[in-house]
Amino acid sequence: MIEFPLHTLDTAPALSRALLTESGAHQAHVPNLVRTMAESPAALQGFEQLRRAFAHSGLSTLEQQVVYLTAAKANACHYCLTQGGLCDNSTEARAAADAIRTDRPIEDAKLQALRRFAAAMTTQRGWVSDQAVAEFLAAGYERAHVLDLITGVALATLSSYTNHVAATPIDVRGSTHSLDS
């Protein structure tokens, strides 16, 4: 297996250093995924831009988490599923994440419809049927949400594929990764 380094400010390519610094300024620690992606400034910049775009989509934070985790589950991403997805830590979000991880339905019918559509979009590589789109829209979503969901699937896929190739190690909760060493 080819090893990918967990970069620090000392080891990252020059064009990745500013992105690593920015990532560290906005989080308690810099995730191993980000440190791995620093190997390619283009990959890291693309990931960060896509992450920000998805965060500003028409989907709520909880809905974003459902999309991200569903795509990560469909992509069998060890890292994404363990790290928990995005930032909603409510009881409802934890229950939805647990349902996704354990292949149980989400109790909220609208979130379950979102999950079904995100799974179909991921596993069918975008070739979803008109009926699948109609069912998604009938659940209370709009056409713009279809495109928002595709953005989230792209984000999770970029993350998943990176983690597959690099075998990104799971972050240790409560620890901090210094970018200086």
N, C-alpha and C positions, 0 to 999 in steps of 0.2 A: 504494500500500500504506500502510495506517495503521501508524505506528510506535508501538511500546510501549517505554517507557524501561526501562533497567536501573537500578533504584532503588538509592540509598544511604540511609543513615540520615537524611541531610538532605532527600532528595526523596520518600521513602516516606510514604504516609498514616500518620497517627499510630498507628492500630491495627496496622499492619504492622511498625512499628519494633521492637517487642519480639520478634516472630517472626524478623525479620532478625538481631537481636542474638543470639538463641538459636541460630539456624542457623550463624552465624559462629563461635560458641563451640564447636560440636561438629564443625566441619570445618576443614580447612586453608585453604579459601577458600569463599566463598559462590557456589554455581553460578548461572550466568546465568538458569536456569529459575526459581530462587527469587527472584532479583532482579526478574525479569519479573512473576512472580505477585504480588509485593508491591503491584502496582497495585490489587489487590482483596484486602483483608484476609480476606474470606470464602474466596476461592480458596486463598490461601496457608495459612490455618488448616486448611482441609479437606484440602489436599495433605499437610501435615505430620501431621495426625491419621491419615490413611489410610496414609501411609508407616510410621508407628510401629505401627499395627495389623497391617499386612502383615508387618513385621519380627518380630512376636510370634506369627505364625501357626504352624500345625503343619508347615509346609514348611521344609526346611533353607535356609540362605542360598543354597546352590547352586541348589536348586529354585526359590527366589524369583527368582533371577536369570534362570533359564530362562523362567519365566512372564513376567516383565517384558520381557525382550528379545523373546520371541516375540510378545507383544501389540504391542510397539513396531514390530516388523518388519511385522506385519499392518496396522498403522496407518500405515506408511511414515513414521515419525518420524525425521527427519534428526538431530535433537539426541540423542534417547534411544539410538539405535544407535551414534552416535559417542562419546558419553560413557561407554558401557560398562555401564550398568545399575546394579546395586547394589554390594555391597562384597566379594564373594568373589573373590579374585585368585589362586586356586589354579590349577595346571596344568589340572586337570579343568574348572574354570570357564572358563578362557580358551579351551580346546578347544571347549566347548559353545557359548560366545558366538560363536566363529569359525564353527562349523557353522551356527548360526542366521543369522548375517549373510550367509553364502555359500550358503544353501539346500542344505546337505548334512546327512545324518542325523547325529544325535548317537550316538556309539558305544554308550553305556550305554542298554540297552533300556528301563529304567524312566524315565530322563530323556527319551528320545525319545517315550515314551507321554505324558508330561507335556507335552511340546512340542506333540504332535499335538492333545491336548485343549485346550490354551491357544489354539492357532491356531483350532481349530473354535469355541471359545467366543467368540473375538474376531470372527472373520469372519461367524459366524452370529448375532451379537448376542445370545447366550445361548440361542438356540433349537437346542440340540444334541439329537441323537437319544438314545433310551434305549440304543441299541447303543453309541454313543460313550461314554456314562457307564459302561456295563458294561465296556467295554474298558479304560477308565481305572482302574476299581476292580480289574479282573483283573490289572492291572500292579503291584498292591501298594499302591494308595492307598485311602483311606477316604472315606466320605461327607463328613466335615468338610473334607477336602482339596479337594473340589469347591468348597465355599464359600470356602476360603482362596484358591484359584485365582481365583475371581471377584473377590475383593478386590484381587488383584494386577493383574488385567485392568483393573479400575476405576482403579487408580493409574496404570497405563501409559496408559490412555485420557485421563485428566485431563491428564497430562503431554503426551501427543502432541497433543491438540487445542489446548492452550495454545501449544505450539511451532509448530503449523501457522499459527495466526492471528497470532502475534507474530513469526514468523520468528526465533525465539530464536537469537542467535549462539552458535556453539560456543565452549566455554571453552578457553582456551589452557592446555595442561598446564604445570604448574610455575609458573604465575603466581598471584598472589593478587589478589583484588578487595577493595579497601578499601571498607568501608561508610561511611567518614567523608568520602570525597570524591566 
